Amino acid sequence: MSEKKLRDAIDTLKESGVRITPQRHAVLEYLLNAMIHPTADEIYKALEGKFPNMSVATVYNNLRVLREIGLVRELTYGDSSSRFDCNTSEEHYHIICEECGKIVDFHYPSLEEVESLAEQVAGFDISHHRLELYGICKECKDTAAQKH
C-alpha cells in the first residue's frame, strides 16, 4: 500500500471533521493493505493483539464512519456478514469463490451503456449497478484436486 493512499485517506477524515483515533487509523490502514475484502470480525481479530481493549463494536463503528465519508465500500452478498473494500476510487467488480468466500477485484470497463439502455427501456433513473462473478478460486481448486 502506498503511504500516499493512507495520507490521502487521513486528509479526507480531517476534512470531514472526523477524529483520528489510533483504532480508526489502524482499521483504515488494515483495510488499505488488505486485498481480501475482510469482514469486521476479521479486522477485529487482526488488530486485537495491538489493541487488546478494542471491541468488535468499535470496529463496526469505525467501519460505519469510514463508509459514511466514502473511504470504504460495504459489500453485502446475502450472507450474514458484510465485507469491506477500501478501493472506492476506481470502478471495479468482484469475483467471489463459492467454496471459501474469498472476494477478488476484477477490472472491466464500466457498463455505462448497459445503464443507459436500462434507463431507456425501463424508464428508471439508474443510480448504480453491481456485477458479481462466482466460481471456485485457484486455491480451492488445488485443494480439491489434492483430495482426489
Residue, then its C-alpha position, 0 to 999 in steps of 0.5 A: m500500500s502506498e503511504k500516499k493512499l493512507r495520507d490521502a485517506i487521513d486528509t479526507l477524515k480531517e476534512s470531514g471533521v472526523r477524529i483520528t483515533p489510533q483504532r480508526h487509523a489502524v482499521l483504515e490502514y488494515l483495510l488499505n493493505a488488505m486485498i481480501h475484502p475482510t469482514a469486521d470480525e476479521i479486522y477485529k481479530a487482526l488488530e486485537g493483539k495491538f489493541p487488546n481493549m478494542s471491541v468488535a463494536t468499535v470496529y463496526n463503528n469505525l467501519r460505519v464512519l469510514r463508509e459514511i465519508g466514502l473511504v470504504r465500500e460495504l459489500t453485502y452478498g446475502d450472507s450474514s456478514s458484510r465485507f469491506d473494500c477500501n478501493t472506492s476510487e476506481e470502478h471495479y467488480h468482484i469475483i467471489c469463490e463459492e467454496c471459501g468466500k474469498i472476494v477478488d477485484f476484477h477490472y472491466p470497463s464500466l457498463e455505462e451503456v448497459e445503464s443507459l439502455a436500462e434507463q431507456v427501456a425501463g424508464f428508471d433513473i439508474s443510480h448504480h449497478r453491481l456485477e458479481l462473478y462466482g466460481i471456485c478460486k485457484e486455491c480451492k481448486d488445488t485443494a480439491a484436486q489434492k483430495h482426489 
